[in-house]
Amino acid sequence: MKYAWIAGQAKEYPVRSLCRALRVSPSGYYAWRSRQPSRRACEDQRLLERIRCLHVQTREAYGTERVWRALRQQGESCGRNRVRRLRRDHAIQTRRRRRYVQARATYQRVPAAPNHLTWPFHSPRPNAVWVADITFVPTHRGWLYLAAVLDLHSRRIVGWAMGERADQALASEALAMALGRRKPAKGAIHHSDQGSQYTSRAYQQQLQQAGLTASMSRKGMPYDNAAMESFFSSLKQELTHHQPFATREEARTEIFRYIEGFYNRQRLHSSLGYRSPEAFERLAKGA
């Protein structure tokens, strides 16, 4: 460690003065400089490059646990503590999330549906329980709103829509995509909050025509829709909080890439045994 410190200061101070300050011999320092790196050091450097590459590919979203599991899936035999040490020593950090509170309208067009979900939130099979919500993304040209529908079984986003207004039409567009892609059986649960978009007569009629059973969170209880809140948190932590958008179209493009290119197909989910939604669904079909 002393020699490494001297090497870092050698451009500004004489080597002999640095060696004298740390009470080491200049000959020992120069012998250390000429020594070939150990096999362990070479392997650390190779693994560090893999970690840095994975850090970029995953939008700086993974902590040590997910990085280690992703490396294991790629054939690396490294240990978890080794990955943690390399990340710490080289300041490779996960992007930190920021919290926002969004006010929701209390106006309702039809009575709220009862809450059919209970903790822990899960679904035994695909397309048996969907959760839905709307969030907002800032751009230099104004807000872009994202409505999404998530399959609780695989945490896959099965429907989404983006627009300039957080209205019933936007929510209905996301639901229409989900219905077109997945075709759930009659009686499947559709869970949302009590926002006016979801309590509107038009949206409730859309659910009835599809044979879905409406379920809604209790008023003032966002944790009743925790799976969707988790998705929005990941989206903002891993993309929108760290990437300014000049226009809504730019935001649309990047959010599309995040959902369809990364979140559904690549991102490892701890609730899925550190698999992506696509891999989890593929495994379930083969079981």
N, C-alpha and C positions, 0 to 999 in steps of 0.2 A: 504493500500500500504506500510506503514511503517513496519507493522508486517511481510509482505511478504518479504520485503528486509532483515529484520533481520534474517528470517528463511534461506534465501539464503547465509548469511554470517556467520551463527552460527558455522559452522565447523572450521572456521579459527580464530574467535574472541569470547571472552566471551560474553554471552547474556547480562549480566548486563552492560558491557561497551557499547555495541551497543544500548541498551535501553537508557542509559544516554546520548549518543551522539544525539539520535533523540528525547530526552525529552519525553519518554513514560515509563510507569511503567512495570517492569518485570512481575508483577502479571497479568496485562492486556495482555501482550504478551502470557503468558502460558494459559490464559483463551481462547485467540484466537486460539491457537494450538489445544486445546481440543474440540473446537466447531465443531459440525457436519457441513459439507458443505450444503449450501442451495439447495433447489430444482432447482433453476435456474442454479447454478454451476454444479449440477449433469447433467442437461440437456445439458449444454454447453459441458461438457466432452463427453457425448454420441454423440452429433452432431459432435464434433471435430474428433472423431474416424471415423465417416462416411465420413467426408471431406477428411481425410488422406487416407482412403481406396480408395475413388474415385480418388484422386490425383494420386495414383499409377496406378490404372486401366486405366486411360486416358493418361498415359505416361507423366504426369505433363504438359499437354497441355492446360488445361482449366483455364481461368481466373474466377473471381468471378461470372460473369453473367452466364457462361455455367455451373459452379458448382452448382449454385443456381437452375437453371432450371433442371439440372439432378436430384438433390435431390427432387425437386417438382414432377418430373415424377416418382420417387421411393416412393412417398407417404409422404414425409416430409412436414411439414407446416411451416418451418422456414422462416424468412424474409431475403431479400437480404442483408440488412445492418448487420445482425447478422453473416451471412456467411463471409462478408467482414472483420468484426472485428476479427473473429476467425482466418481467414487466416493471417491477419496482425499481430495479437498478437503472433502467433506461427510460423511466418516466412515461410508460405507455399506459394511459389512463382512459377509462370509460367515460363517455360524455355524460355529464350530470344533467338530470332533469330539473326543469323549473315548473313550479306549480301555479296554475291559474284557476280562478273560480269564475264560472260562467253563469250569469243569472238566467233563469228559465221562466218563461211565461206561465202564468197560472190559469189562463183562460182555457176552458175545455168545451168542446162542442158536443161530446157524448160522455157519459159517466166513465170513470177509469175502470179498467178491468182488474180483477183480483190478481194477486201475485202468486204464480204457480211454481216459482223457483225457490229452492231452499239451499242453504249452505251444507256441504261444499258443492259448488256449481259444476255439474258435469252432465254429459249425455251418453247413454250406453251405446248409441249407434248414430250413424250419419243422418243429418237432416231431421232429427227428432226434436231438437231445441235450437232455435235461432235467437240471437239477441241483436238489437238494432239501436242506433243512436246517431246524433249529428254533432260535429265539432267544427271549429273554424280555424283557418290558417291565414296569417297576415301576409299581404303583399304590398308593394309600393303603390298599387292601383286600387287598393281596398281589400276587403275580406273575401276569401274563397271558402265556401262551406262544403264540407264532406259528409255525406250520409253513407253509412255502412251497415251491412248485415253480416254477422259472424256465426258460423256453425260451431256450437259449443262442444261438439264431439272432437273435432280436430283443430279448433281455433282458426280455421281457414276463413278468410273474407270471401264470401260467396256472392255478394252483391255490393255495389258501390255506385255513387253518383256525385258529381261536383257541380256547383253553380254559385251564382252571386246572391242567392236568397236561401235562407234556411227555412223553407216552407214545406207544406204537405206534398207538393209536386216533386220536390227533390227526394224526400223520403220514399215516395211511391216509385220513383225511378230506380232507386237502389233495390227496393223490394222486387220490382219487376225483373231486374237482372238476376236476382237470386232465384226467383221462381223459374225463369227460363233456363237457368243452368242446372238446377238440382231437382226440381219437381218432387217436393216432399209429399209424404203420404198424408191423407186426411187426418186431422187431429193433432198434427205436429204443433209445438208451442212456438209462438212468436212473442218475445219479451222485449219491452222497451220501457222508457220512463213515461211520465204523464205529460210530456210536452204536447202542445197543441197540434203539432204535425201528426202525432200518432193517435191522438184522441179525436181527430177530425172524422167526420162521417165518411168522407171519401176513402180515407185510409182504412177505416174499419170495414167498409164494404169490400175493399180489395182483399183484406184478410179472409172475410167470410166466403168470398167467391173462390178463393184458393183452398178453403177447408182448413185454415189455420186457426188455432185457439189463441186468443189474445191473452197476454199476461203483462202486468205492469208493475214497476217498482213502487214501493210505498213512497208517499210524498216526502221529499227531503232526505231520501236514503239512496245516494248514488251507489253505495256498496251492493245494492240489490242487482245492479247491472255491472258487477265488477269485471267480468271478462271483456266487455266492450271498453270500459274505462282503461283497462290494462293495455288494450290495443292502441287506443288514442295516446296514452302515455308513451308507449314505445315509438309511435310515429313522430311525436313531437320531440322526444329525447334524442332520437336517432336521425332525424331529418330536419324538421321545420324550425326548431329552436336554434339551429346552428347554420342554416343556409337561407340567407335573405333572397326573396323572390322579387324581381322587378315587375312582373306582370302575373295575372292570374293564369295565363296559358303556360308560363314557365312552371308555376306551382303545380298545375294539372299534370304536366309531363313528369315531373319528379315524383309526385305522389303515386301516379300510375306505376312508375318503375319500382317504387318502394313496395307497393302492395303486390303486384303481379310478378315482379322479378326477384324480389328479396324476401318479403315477409311470408308469402304463401309457399315459396319453393325452396328457400335456403335457411331462413332464420331458425335456429334451434330454440325450442320451447322447453323449459324445465318441466312444465305440467304434462308434456308429451314424452317424457323420458329422454329429453334432449334430442328430439327429432323435429324436422320441419313439418308443417301441416300436410304437405304433399306426401312426404315420406311416411308419416303416420297413417294417412289414408291408404297408401299402397300396402303397408304392412297389415292393416286391418282387413283388407280385401283378400290377402293371401293366407290369413289365419284360418 
